[in-house]
Amino acid sequence: MVCRLTREDDALVRVGRRDGVWHLGRGVGRGVWLCASGPCASRLSASALGRGLRVALLEEDVASVRSLVSEQPNAGVVVEE
């Protein structure tokens, strides 16, 4: 989303929000894809994240996403079967 590079699914992590709680992995509703490793999380802005989710966000939301991704940098994609 931030770097706009094409990557394999296992090199990306999906971030979403439901009922005000941020989560990683596939889920219901809109989500944004970030590089699992690299500068995407640090370069993420409220406007870019909000545009991807189609909502207005605050810088606190971006800080929450950065924290979540940094806690689990190799989360990758969870495939539901």
C-alpha positions as CSV (number, residue, x, y, z in Angstrom):
1,M,0.0,0.0,0.0
2,V,2.7,2.5,0.9
3,C,5.6,1.3,-1.3
4,R,3.2,0.2,-4.1
5,L,5.5,-2.8,-4.9
6,T,4.0,-6.1,-6.1
7,R,4.8,-8.9,-3.7
8,E,3.9,-12.4,-2.9
9,D,1.1,-12.9,-0.4
10,D,3.4,-14.3,2.2
11,A,5.5,-11.1,2.1
12,L,2.4,-9.0,3.1
13,V,0.4,-8.6,6.2
14,R,-3.3,-7.5,6.2
15,V,-4.4,-5.0,8.8
16,G,-8.1,-4.4,9.5
17,R,-10.3,-2.8,12.1
18,R,-13.6,-4.1,13.4
19,D,-15.6,-2.4,16.2
20,G,-12.7,-0.1,16.9
21,V,-10.2,-3.0,17.4
22,W,-7.2,-3.4,15.1
23,H,-6.3,-6.9,14.0
24,L,-3.9,-8.7,11.7
25,G,-4.9,-11.3,9.1
26,R,-7.9,-11.9,7.1
27,G,-11.2,-10.7,8.5
28,V,-14.6,-9.4,7.6
29,G,-14.7,-6.0,5.8
30,R,-12.1,-3.7,4.4
31,G,-8.4,-4.1,5.2
32,V,-5.1,-2.8,3.9
33,W,-2.0,-4.8,2.9
34,L,1.4,-3.8,4.2
35,C,4.9,-5.3,3.6
36,A,5.6,-7.7,6.5
37,S,9.2,-6.4,6.5
38,G,10.3,-3.1,5.2
39,P,9.5,0.6,5.6
40,C,5.8,0.4,4.9
41,A,4.7,0.6,8.5
42,S,7.1,3.4,9.4
43,R,6.0,5.4,6.3
44,L,2.3,4.8,6.9
45,S,0.2,8.0,7.3
46,A,-3.4,8.5,8.6
47,S,-4.5,9.7,5.1
48,A,-3.1,6.6,3.4
49,L,-4.5,4.2,5.9
50,G,-7.9,6.0,5.9
51,R,-8.0,6.0,2.1
52,G,-7.4,2.3,2.1
53,L,-10.1,1.6,4.7
54,R,-12.4,4.4,3.4
55,V,-12.7,6.1,6.8
56,A,-11.3,9.1,8.5
57,L,-8.5,8.2,10.9
58,L,-6.3,9.9,13.5
59,E,-2.6,9.6,14.1
60,E,-3.4,7.5,17.1
61,D,-4.8,4.9,14.7
62,V,-1.6,4.9,12.7
63,A,0.4,4.5,15.9
64,S,-1.8,1.5,16.9
65,V,-1.2,-0.1,13.5
66,R,2.6,0.4,13.7
67,S,2.7,-1.1,17.1
68,L,0.6,-4.1,16.1
69,V,2.8,-4.8,13.0
70,S,6.0,-4.3,14.9
71,E,4.8,-6.8,17.6
72,Q,4.2,-9.5,14.9
73,P,6.5,-8.5,12.0
74,N,6.3,-12.0,10.4
75,A,2.6,-12.4,10.7
76,G,2.1,-12.9,7.0
77,V,-1.2,-14.0,5.6
78,V,-3.6,-16.3,7.4
79,V,-5.4,-18.4,4.8
80,E,-8.8,-19.7,5.9
81,E,-9.8,-23.0,4.4
